[in-house]
Amino acid sequence: MTAAVDAITTEVISRHALATAEEMGAALIRAAYSPNIKERHDCSAAVFDAAGRVVAQAHHVPIHLGSMIGAIEFIRQRFGDEGIRPGDMFLANDPYNGGGTHLPDMNIVAPVFRQGRIAAFVACIAHHADVGGMVPGSESAACQNIFQEGLRLPAVRIMAEGEVVQDIVEIVLLNSRTPAERLGDLRAQLAANRVGLAGMDRLFERHGEAVVEAAFAAYLDFTERRFRRAVAALAPGRYRAEDFLSGDDPDRPARIAVALEVSGDSLAFDFAGTADQLASANNVPRQALLATVYTVAKALLDPDVPANAGYFRSIEVQAPDGSLVAPLPPAAVGTRSVSCGVVGDAVTAALSQAMPGGEIAGGGPHHLLTWSGVDPRTGGYFVHYETVAGALGAHAHRDGMDGVRTLASGSANLPIEALEHAYPLRIERYALRDGSGGAGAHHGGRGLIRDYRVLGEAVTVSLSAEREQAPAQGVAGGGPARSGRFVVDPGTPGEARHSSGTQELAMAPGTLLRVETPGGGGHGAPSARPDDLRERDRREGRGGD
């Protein structure tokens, strides 16, 4: 029999679950070895109910929500509840087999047992800077199938009844170019899950299994009701939008098409008409597509709604199998987060048409670069994975934000001091990119400029990006943004531009690489820009927007 639970008890229990997820995330960040997790916070943690539904997710990286969805179902399908024991933890990273949304994202899931049965789950996910494959960093648009992207793991036990399965750890380490980092980060994830298990034990001991189960169900129901109210405030109807990714043919961008049906208190997104899956790694696996849709809808309609499975119930997502937003194996998916920035813009364009104030302009997704080589300070091999933020598009009532990750993403740029301490690179310029945002009554946000001077030996870099062929467009008369680019030795006779998909470009000591990320589109006619904003532009020296 389901226990009765009041609103106050539900709130107390749900807040405990969220605090547990946040504590797990904090423990993971503090214990991690690699700068990508410790400094950039490229990780997430979550609590699930016994049915595998997300109850609470720590606020780290939104796209990791997709890595959490369905993870429990894959584990149960493979092992059955009778094959899952107290003290077990399961590791997975393959997006086609219950892992993350690309191979560097390692999921570790732990069941919470009470009275001999599974009462909940805790899980954490961390982006490991290298898990093998043909390119250091295991993430490059140059990859043409998932076998080139690194080690693939279905759900496997990494801990059995409280004991680490060393064979699995050794497989991960042997496939990585930086095994010491992998060992440290895996241990941090195991420790984070132990923190989560302890937090959930305290919750169950205080309230009992029946009450916690009822509170979780009530919390999901509350989340659903709250979000449906926000959806019901939209103008009903059918709305369409499109955007474009870099295609297999440089002269033919790949179309993202989305049709949104707003009916009552429900949203239905249909991506029919989207281009076929790509030969590059810019494909978006279904779990990443779901995370993008869920994150954009939450951000636009009710940013404070809890990030759990309750509000998912009001959103339906359909996508044709074999398209770039629902690829079939062995399609490569490594750079899906860059693509999700553009997919998120298409979703935003469709959804904002139903909102008061009208459409929101597209933004500029981050640029990705992965460095590798020898650090002359130590003689050791290094792999440095980094993303450089873009910008958001303008709204009807305000300029787009400068120098930020777009809605589907969220990890930070690596601080200069941490980067230069860890790697043989020097940052010589880090600035907003004037003129990159589209003009308008409200300007699009400006992207960034970041200059890297190579100090290491035998250094290579791989480059991946979007908005090179199809910059963000303005709306309601606003101007387009500028596209992004990578430039080697800018302003010298040897200056050279390189495009997304560049694989292991050799960088001699002393070489400078400039990353210029794209801006956001403008909103409204530039002639209608308010006088106070023009004065601010003049005062702050905002040139070229």
Buried (B, 14 or more C-beta within 10 A) or exposed (E): EEBEBEEEBBBBBBEBBBBBBBBBBBBBBEBBBBBBBBBBBBBBBBBBBBBBBBBBBBEBBBBBBBBBBBBBEBBBEBBEEEEBEBEBBBBBBBBBBBBBBBBBBBBBBBBBBBEEEBBBBBBBBBBBBBBBBBBBBBBBBBBBEBEBBBBBBBBBBBBBEEEBBEEBBEBBBEBBBBBEBBBBBBBBBBBBBBBBBBBBBEBBEEBEBEBBBBBBBBBBEBBBEBBBBBBEEBEEEBBBBBBBBBBBEEEEBBBBBBBBBBEEBBBBBBBEBBBBBBBBBBBBBBBBBBBBBBBBBBBBBBEEBBBBBBBBBBBEBEBBEEBBBBBEBBBBBBBBBBBBBBBBBBBBBBBBBBBEEBBBBBBBBBBBBBBBBBBEEEEEBBBBBBBBBBBBBBBBEEBBBBBBBBBBBBBEBBEBEEBBEBBBBBBEEBEBBBBBBBBBBBBBBBBBBBBBBBBBEEBBBBBBBBBBBBBBBBBBBBBBBBBBBBBBBBEEEEEEEBBBBBBBBEBEBEBBBBBBBBBBBBBBBBEEBEEEBEEEBEEEEBEEB
